[in-house]
């Protein structure tokens, strides 16, 4: 068969259907050239079976229809993504709670949560900068349940660190010295929204991108006191 794989590659414009259509056109041209050559050189006493050519032409038509349908679906997905971005614009400057560990430090203030399971024996709150260096460490509350931690942007020496992206890691052991499974969430002010493919995302601070599906809560951002 001349037909190749038309569904797994992406064209230069980012469209699978565009690349598939180009490949289909190339395959069809090769097929027609081969067909004309064979017809010119066929043995009059033993003519070629036209059923096979007809079947392949029908197959080409079916693939072309499928590509057309995929193109329409891609356009619908694009329109849906645009609509999602338009609706997400309302999140800008709002504070969201998202599942994860990376958070923005803004105006030397940051908030995150952790949910401590039962039977915790020891646990620590560790904050690292973008280089992976530990800048602050504290004891975590061992009582089971969700706890909110507010960090004032000071390192372990009491010095104020620069605003930016940081990572909070809450880790601990249970009474059997097994590693605890501690879920975490972070808070951040939305500074932008975007879309790539079928995934829509929010930007927290300058560097942190989170999928919309990880958003837990949305609320008005606190007003920053002016000097």
C-alpha beads as a LAMMPS data file, in Angstrom:
LAMMPS data file: protein, C-alpha beads

227 atoms
226 bonds

1 atom types
1 bond types

-500.0 500.0 xlo xhi
-500.0 500.0 ylo yhi
-500.0 500.0 zlo zhi

Masses

1 110.0

Atoms # bond

1 1 1 0.000 0.000 0.000
2 1 1 1.118 3.573 -0.732
3 1 1 -0.870 5.025 2.137
4 1 1 1.344 6.078 5.046
5 1 1 0.665 7.115 8.614
6 1 1 -1.337 10.347 8.432
7 1 1 -2.389 10.790 12.061
8 1 1 0.688 11.023 14.263
9 1 1 2.809 13.896 12.903
10 1 1 2.470 17.630 13.380
11 1 1 3.022 20.167 10.611
12 1 1 5.106 23.313 10.756
13 1 1 1.998 25.307 11.655
14 1 1 1.290 23.019 14.595
15 1 1 -1.699 21.321 12.924
16 1 1 -1.815 17.548 12.613
17 1 1 -4.469 17.716 9.912
18 1 1 -2.425 20.193 7.817
19 1 1 0.576 17.868 7.809
20 1 1 -1.641 14.845 7.148
21 1 1 -3.295 16.597 4.186
22 1 1 0.088 17.455 2.683
23 1 1 1.237 13.852 3.057
24 1 1 -2.003 12.555 1.581
25 1 1 -1.613 14.854 -1.462
26 1 1 1.942 13.599 -1.964
27 1 1 0.868 9.954 -1.674
28 1 1 -2.036 10.523 -4.074
29 1 1 0.240 12.123 -6.674
30 1 1 2.653 9.215 -6.431
31 1 1 -0.226 6.776 -6.727
32 1 1 -1.679 8.486 -9.815
33 1 1 1.742 8.651 -11.488
34 1 1 2.218 4.963 -10.808
35 1 1 -1.259 4.212 -12.130
36 1 1 -0.657 6.140 -15.380
37 1 1 2.714 4.438 -15.871
38 1 1 1.202 1.000 -15.340
39 1 1 -1.680 1.720 -17.712
40 1 1 0.746 2.891 -20.397
41 1 1 2.837 -0.258 -20.062
42 1 1 0.142 -2.877 -19.467
43 1 1 -0.040 -5.998 -21.577
44 1 1 -3.113 -5.717 -23.851
45 1 1 -3.539 -9.489 -23.584
46 1 1 -3.409 -9.358 -19.770
47 1 1 -4.884 -6.009 -18.651
48 1 1 -4.470 -4.792 -15.090
49 1 1 -7.178 -5.482 -12.541
50 1 1 -8.954 -2.142 -12.049
51 1 1 -10.649 -3.286 -8.844
52 1 1 -7.451 -2.773 -6.841
53 1 1 -6.995 0.768 -8.175
54 1 1 -10.633 1.561 -7.468
55 1 1 -10.323 0.254 -3.907
56 1 1 -7.245 2.406 -3.281
57 1 1 -8.953 5.512 -4.689
58 1 1 -11.900 4.875 -2.365
59 1 1 -9.430 4.506 0.502
60 1 1 -7.799 7.819 -0.389
61 1 1 -11.217 9.486 -0.417
62 1 1 -12.046 8.043 3.002
63 1 1 -8.772 9.260 4.504
64 1 1 -9.281 12.706 2.958
65 1 1 -12.734 12.908 4.548
66 1 1 -11.274 11.909 7.909
67 1 1 -8.598 14.611 7.622
68 1 1 -11.290 17.161 6.779
69 1 1 -13.223 16.153 9.889
70 1 1 -10.032 16.405 11.979
71 1 1 -9.481 19.906 10.618
72 1 1 -12.941 20.925 11.733
73 1 1 -12.326 19.436 15.178
74 1 1 -9.013 21.307 15.490
75 1 1 -10.797 24.546 14.647
76 1 1 -13.459 23.823 17.266
77 1 1 -10.766 23.063 19.872
78 1 1 -9.034 26.324 18.956
79 1 1 -12.250 28.290 19.356
80 1 1 -12.907 26.594 22.681
81 1 1 -9.389 27.449 23.877
82 1 1 -9.889 31.077 22.883
83 1 1 -13.195 31.149 24.757
84 1 1 -11.517 29.635 27.832
85 1 1 -8.737 32.226 27.739
86 1 1 -11.297 35.017 27.401
87 1 1 -13.163 33.743 30.449
88 1 1 -9.921 33.245 32.386
89 1 1 -8.924 36.886 31.910
90 1 1 -11.243 37.599 34.836
91 1 1 -8.829 35.638 37.057
92 1 1 -6.010 38.153 36.530
93 1 1 -5.107 39.914 39.786
94 1 1 -7.177 37.384 41.730
95 1 1 -5.528 35.095 44.284
96 1 1 -5.894 31.387 43.553
97 1 1 -5.140 28.289 45.562
98 1 1 -3.615 25.546 43.423
99 1 1 -2.364 22.028 44.018
100 1 1 1.413 22.018 44.136
101 1 1 4.561 23.133 45.936
102 1 1 5.914 26.055 43.878
103 1 1 4.663 29.485 44.906
104 1 1 5.452 33.168 44.315
105 1 1 6.893 35.330 47.060
106 1 1 5.390 38.777 46.512
107 1 1 6.045 41.790 48.722
108 1 1 7.824 39.408 51.130
109 1 1 4.581 37.476 51.699
110 1 1 3.648 33.931 50.732
111 1 1 1.052 31.418 51.882
112 1 1 0.793 27.687 51.375
113 1 1 -0.971 24.770 53.048
114 1 1 -0.217 21.185 53.925
115 1 1 -2.503 18.400 55.093
116 1 1 -0.921 16.282 57.794
117 1 1 -2.047 12.642 57.921
118 1 1 -2.618 10.684 61.118
119 1 1 0.242 9.101 63.049
120 1 1 2.853 11.756 62.215
121 1 1 5.969 11.546 64.423
122 1 1 8.060 14.350 62.906
123 1 1 7.808 16.763 59.997
124 1 1 9.564 19.832 58.637
125 1 1 8.707 22.752 56.380
126 1 1 11.536 23.396 53.928
127 1 1 11.586 26.340 51.519
128 1 1 13.981 26.320 48.581
129 1 1 14.833 28.940 45.998
130 1 1 14.926 28.457 42.216
131 1 1 18.458 27.096 42.419
132 1 1 17.262 24.358 44.780
133 1 1 19.041 25.816 47.802
134 1 1 17.294 25.694 51.178
135 1 1 16.667 29.231 52.408
136 1 1 14.350 28.489 55.332
137 1 1 13.338 25.550 57.509
138 1 1 10.805 25.180 60.304
139 1 1 8.931 22.517 62.232
140 1 1 5.580 21.478 60.807
141 1 1 2.445 21.044 62.920
142 1 1 1.887 17.335 63.538
143 1 1 -1.837 17.500 64.299
144 1 1 -3.805 15.709 61.571
145 1 1 -5.646 17.986 59.160
146 1 1 -5.022 20.953 56.867
147 1 1 -2.685 23.683 58.119
148 1 1 -1.927 27.090 56.622
149 1 1 1.645 28.380 56.692
150 1 1 2.410 32.072 56.164
151 1 1 6.024 32.880 55.288
152 1 1 7.330 36.402 55.792
153 1 1 10.080 36.071 53.185
154 1 1 12.930 35.781 55.695
155 1 1 15.597 33.125 55.509
156 1 1 16.882 31.067 58.442
157 1 1 19.208 33.944 59.399
158 1 1 16.312 36.393 59.563
159 1 1 17.274 38.216 56.376
160 1 1 14.617 39.198 53.794
161 1 1 15.081 37.315 50.538
162 1 1 14.183 38.586 47.078
163 1 1 10.671 38.162 45.698
164 1 1 10.298 35.399 43.118
165 1 1 9.492 31.733 42.775
166 1 1 10.131 29.383 45.684
167 1 1 9.239 25.789 46.528
168 1 1 7.754 24.597 49.808
169 1 1 8.425 20.997 50.754
170 1 1 6.702 19.500 53.776
171 1 1 8.218 16.158 54.621
172 1 1 8.027 13.862 57.631
173 1 1 7.899 10.387 59.114
174 1 1 5.170 8.395 60.835
175 1 1 5.620 6.359 64.010
176 1 1 6.831 3.408 61.962
177 1 1 9.503 5.658 60.405
178 1 1 7.753 5.513 57.045
179 1 1 7.666 8.594 54.835
180 1 1 4.415 10.519 55.201
181 1 1 2.220 11.320 52.211
182 1 1 1.548 15.034 52.721
183 1 1 -0.604 16.870 50.174
184 1 1 0.135 20.554 49.587
185 1 1 -1.382 23.621 47.966
186 1 1 -0.046 27.110 47.368
187 1 1 -1.526 30.565 46.931
188 1 1 -0.542 33.126 44.349
189 1 1 -1.779 36.181 42.474
190 1 1 -2.659 35.497 38.853
191 1 1 -0.588 37.671 36.525
192 1 1 -1.595 36.127 33.196
193 1 1 -3.336 33.288 31.363
194 1 1 -2.411 31.231 28.337
195 1 1 -3.209 28.183 26.251
196 1 1 -1.154 25.505 24.527
197 1 1 -3.066 22.866 22.625
198 1 1 -6.001 21.817 24.763
199 1 1 -4.362 22.931 28.033
200 1 1 -5.167 26.313 29.551
201 1 1 -2.861 27.666 32.227
202 1 1 -2.489 30.506 34.691
203 1 1 0.697 32.345 35.588
204 1 1 1.490 33.140 39.205
205 1 1 4.060 35.842 39.747
206 1 1 6.618 36.045 36.958
207 1 1 7.729 32.444 36.511
208 1 1 5.145 29.935 37.710
209 1 1 2.728 28.312 35.266
210 1 1 -0.054 26.070 36.577
211 1 1 -2.795 24.217 34.661
212 1 1 -6.311 25.494 35.236
213 1 1 -7.307 21.990 36.376
214 1 1 -5.131 22.395 39.500
215 1 1 -7.011 25.457 40.756
216 1 1 -8.864 24.798 44.017
217 1 1 -10.170 28.219 45.060
218 1 1 -10.312 31.797 43.756
219 1 1 -10.643 34.949 45.844
220 1 1 -9.939 38.670 45.716
221 1 1 -6.283 39.552 46.263
222 1 1 -5.522 41.462 49.460
223 1 1 -4.880 45.151 48.979
224 1 1 -1.264 46.163 49.289
225 1 1 -0.843 49.096 51.677
226 1 1 0.720 52.112 50.008
227 1 1 3.484 54.066 51.681

Bonds

1 1 1 2
2 1 2 3
3 1 3 4
4 1 4 5
5 1 5 6
6 1 6 7
7 1 7 8
8 1 8 9
9 1 9 10
10 1 10 11
11 1 11 12
12 1 12 13
13 1 13 14
14 1 14 15
15 1 15 16
16 1 16 17
17 1 17 18
18 1 18 19
19 1 19 20
20 1 20 21
21 1 21 22
22 1 22 23
23 1 23 24
24 1 24 25
25 1 25 26
26 1 26 27
27 1 27 28
28 1 28 29
29 1 29 30
30 1 30 31
31 1 31 32
32 1 32 33
33 1 33 34
34 1 34 35
35 1 35 36
36 1 36 37
37 1 37 38
38 1 38 39
39 1 39 40
40 1 40 41
41 1 41 42
42 1 42 43
43 1 43 44
44 1 44 45
45 1 45 46
46 1 46 47
47 1 47 48
48 1 48 49
49 1 49 50
50 1 50 51
51 1 51 52
52 1 52 53
53 1 53 54
54 1 54 55
55 1 55 56
56 1 56 57
57 1 57 58
58 1 58 59
59 1 59 60
60 1 60 61
61 1 61 62
62 1 62 63
63 1 63 64
64 1 64 65
65 1 65 66
66 1 66 67
67 1 67 68
68 1 68 69
69 1 69 70
70 1 70 71
71 1 71 72
72 1 72 73
73 1 73 74
74 1 74 75
75 1 75 76
76 1 76 77
77 1 77 78
78 1 78 79
79 1 79 80
80 1 80 81
81 1 81 82
82 1 82 83
83 1 83 84
84 1 84 85
85 1 85 86
86 1 86 87
87 1 87 88
88 1 88 89
89 1 89 90
90 1 90 91
91 1 91 92
92 1 92 93
93 1 93 94
94 1 94 95
95 1 95 96
96 1 96 97
97 1 97 98
98 1 98 99
99 1 99 100
100 1 100 101
101 1 101 102
102 1 102 103
103 1 103 104
104 1 104 105
105 1 105 106
106 1 106 107
107 1 107 108
108 1 108 109
109 1 109 110
110 1 110 111
111 1 111 112
112 1 112 113
113 1 113 114
114 1 114 115
115 1 115 116
116 1 116 117
117 1 117 118
118 1 118 119
119 1 119 120
120 1 120 121
121 1 121 122
122 1 122 123
123 1 123 124
124 1 124 125
125 1 125 126
126 1 126 127
127 1 127 128
128 1 128 129
129 1 129 130
130 1 130 131
131 1 131 132
132 1 132 133
133 1 133 134
134 1 134 135
135 1 135 136
136 1 136 137
137 1 137 138
138 1 138 139
139 1 139 140
140 1 140 141
141 1 141 142
142 1 142 143
143 1 143 144
144 1 144 145
145 1 145 146
146 1 146 147
147 1 147 148
148 1 148 149
149 1 149 150
150 1 150 151
151 1 151 152
152 1 152 153
153 1 153 154
154 1 154 155
155 1 155 156
156 1 156 157
157 1 157 158
158 1 158 159
159 1 159 160
160 1 160 161
161 1 161 162
162 1 162 163
163 1 163 164
164 1 164 165
165 1 165 166
166 1 166 167
167 1 167 168
168 1 168 169
169 1 169 170
170 1 170 171
171 1 171 172
172 1 172 173
173 1 173 174
174 1 174 175
175 1 175 176
176 1 176 177
177 1 177 178
178 1 178 179
179 1 179 180
180 1 180 181
181 1 181 182
182 1 182 183
183 1 183 184
184 1 184 185
185 1 185 186
186 1 186 187
187 1 187 188
188 1 188 189
189 1 189 190
190 1 190 191
191 1 191 192
192 1 192 193
193 1 193 194
194 1 194 195
195 1 195 196
196 1 196 197
197 1 197 198
198 1 198 199
199 1 199 200
200 1 200 201
201 1 201 202
202 1 202 203
203 1 203 204
204 1 204 205
205 1 205 206
206 1 206 207
207 1 207 208
208 1 208 209
209 1 209 210
210 1 210 211
211 1 211 212
212 1 212 213
213 1 213 214
214 1 214 215
215 1 215 216
216 1 216 217
217 1 217 218
218 1 218 219
219 1 219 220
220 1 220 221
221 1 221 222
222 1 222 223
223 1 223 224
224 1 224 225
225 1 225 226
226 1 226 227
